[in-house]
Amino acid sequence: MSSDRTMVISSDLQAARRVEEALLGQVSARGYGEAAQFAIKLALEEGLNNAIKHGNGYDPDKNVRVEFDVNGDRAIIVITDEGRGFTPDAVPDPTADENLERPCGRGLMLMRAYMDEVSFNDQGNQVRMVKRNA
């Protein structure tokens, strides 16, 4: 059984928590283990924070669209902001010595580490993440 859901929220971190609750409820109901639930929660938080902060610049007039499709085999999450986008490959490696004190790139690194697939649209204002239920 599959569940498709689309939520559009304002550029507000409190609104992001409602998305997390909805998605994590579906993940839990479909039998994902604690490790997978943690991975999805972390990646979702990072993706939403990036969309709200970096993509939309906390602009209350801009929205974030979140689409998710969760079934017993995999969870797909697509987050789209209304910002200009970015080039993922241009984000500095947060583990490089010269970047250890800089705050940028950590969320992207965590999303890639915890999810099975992470990809971006050409504009760089949409991230698609997949977590398989192993």
C-alpha positions as CSV (number, residue, x, y, z in Angstrom):
1,M,0.0,0.0,0.0
2,S,1.4,3.4,-1.0
3,S,0.7,6.8,0.3
4,D,1.2,10.0,-1.6
5,R,1.1,13.3,0.2
6,T,1.8,16.9,-0.8
7,M,2.2,19.7,1.8
8,V,2.9,23.3,1.0
9,I,4.2,25.3,4.0
10,S,5.4,28.9,4.6
11,S,9.1,29.6,5.1
12,D,8.8,28.9,8.8
13,L,10.5,26.3,10.9
14,Q,7.4,25.6,13.0
15,A,5.5,24.7,9.8
16,A,8.4,22.4,8.9
17,R,7.7,20.4,12.1
18,R,4.2,19.6,10.9
19,V,5.6,18.1,7.7
20,E,8.0,16.0,9.8
21,E,5.2,14.7,12.0
22,A,3.1,13.7,9.0
23,L,5.9,12.0,7.2
24,L,7.4,10.3,10.2
25,G,3.9,9.0,11.2
26,Q,3.7,7.3,7.8
27,V,7.2,5.9,8.0
28,S,6.5,4.4,11.4
29,A,3.2,3.0,10.4
30,R,4.8,1.1,7.5
31,G,7.3,-0.7,9.7
32,Y,10.6,1.2,9.2
33,G,13.1,0.5,11.9
34,E,14.6,3.0,14.3
35,A,17.7,3.5,12.2
36,A,15.7,4.3,9.0
37,Q,13.3,6.5,10.9
38,F,16.3,8.5,12.4
39,A,17.9,8.8,8.9
40,I,14.7,10.1,7.3
41,K,14.0,12.5,10.2
42,L,17.6,13.9,10.0
43,A,17.6,14.2,6.2
44,L,14.1,15.8,6.2
45,E,15.1,18.3,8.8
46,E,18.2,19.3,6.9
47,G,16.3,19.5,3.6
48,L,13.6,21.7,5.1
49,N,16.0,23.9,7.0
50,N,18.0,24.4,3.8
51,A,14.9,25.2,1.7
52,I,13.6,27.7,4.3
53,K,16.9,29.3,5.2
54,H,19.0,29.2,2.1
55,G,16.4,28.7,-0.6
56,N,13.7,31.1,0.5
57,G,15.8,33.3,2.9
58,Y,13.0,33.0,5.6
59,D,10.8,35.1,3.2
60,P,7.2,34.7,4.6
61,D,5.9,35.3,1.1
62,K,7.7,32.2,-0.3
63,N,6.6,28.6,0.2
64,V,8.2,25.2,0.4
65,R,6.5,22.3,-1.3
66,V,7.1,18.8,0.1
67,E,5.9,15.7,-1.6
68,F,6.3,12.3,-0.1
69,D,5.5,8.8,-1.1
70,V,5.9,6.1,1.5
71,N,5.3,2.4,1.2
72,G,6.7,-0.6,2.8
73,D,9.7,-0.7,0.5
74,R,10.9,2.9,0.3
75,A,10.2,6.5,1.2
76,I,10.6,9.2,-1.5
77,I,10.8,12.8,-0.3
78,V,10.9,15.8,-2.7
79,I,11.4,19.3,-1.3
80,T,11.1,22.3,-3.5
81,D,11.7,26.0,-2.5
82,E,11.1,29.2,-4.4
83,G,14.7,30.4,-4.3
84,R,17.1,30.8,-7.2
85,G,18.7,27.5,-6.4
86,F,22.4,26.5,-6.0
87,T,25.0,24.2,-7.5
88,P,25.4,21.2,-5.2
89,D,28.9,20.4,-6.4
90,A,30.0,24.0,-5.6
91,V,29.3,23.5,-1.9
92,P,32.6,23.2,0.0
93,D,33.4,19.9,1.6
94,P,32.7,20.5,5.4
95,T,35.2,17.8,6.3
96,A,38.2,19.6,4.6
97,D,40.6,21.2,7.1
98,E,40.0,24.7,5.8
99,N,36.2,24.3,6.2
100,L,36.0,22.7,9.7
101,E,35.1,26.0,11.3
102,R,32.6,27.0,8.6
103,P,28.9,26.1,9.0
104,C,28.2,25.4,5.3
105,G,27.8,22.0,3.7
106,R,27.1,19.9,6.7
107,G,23.4,19.5,6.0
108,L,24.0,18.4,2.5
109,M,26.7,15.9,3.7
110,L,24.3,14.5,6.3
111,M,21.5,14.0,3.7
112,R,23.9,12.2,1.4
113,A,25.2,10.0,4.3
114,Y,21.8,9.0,5.7
115,M,19.7,8.6,2.6
116,D,20.1,5.9,-0.2
117,E,19.7,8.5,-3.0
118,V,20.0,12.3,-3.0
119,S,19.6,14.2,-6.3
120,F,18.8,17.8,-7.3
121,N,17.0,19.4,-10.2
122,D,19.0,21.4,-12.7
123,Q,18.0,24.7,-11.0
124,G,19.1,23.5,-7.6
125,N,16.0,24.5,-5.8
126,Q,14.6,20.9,-5.5
127,V,16.1,17.9,-3.7
128,R,14.8,14.4,-4.1
129,M,15.7,11.8,-1.4
130,V,15.1,8.1,-1.2
131,K,15.4,5.8,1.8
132,R,14.9,2.1,1.3
133,N,13.3,0.1,4.1
134,A,16.0,-2.6,4.5
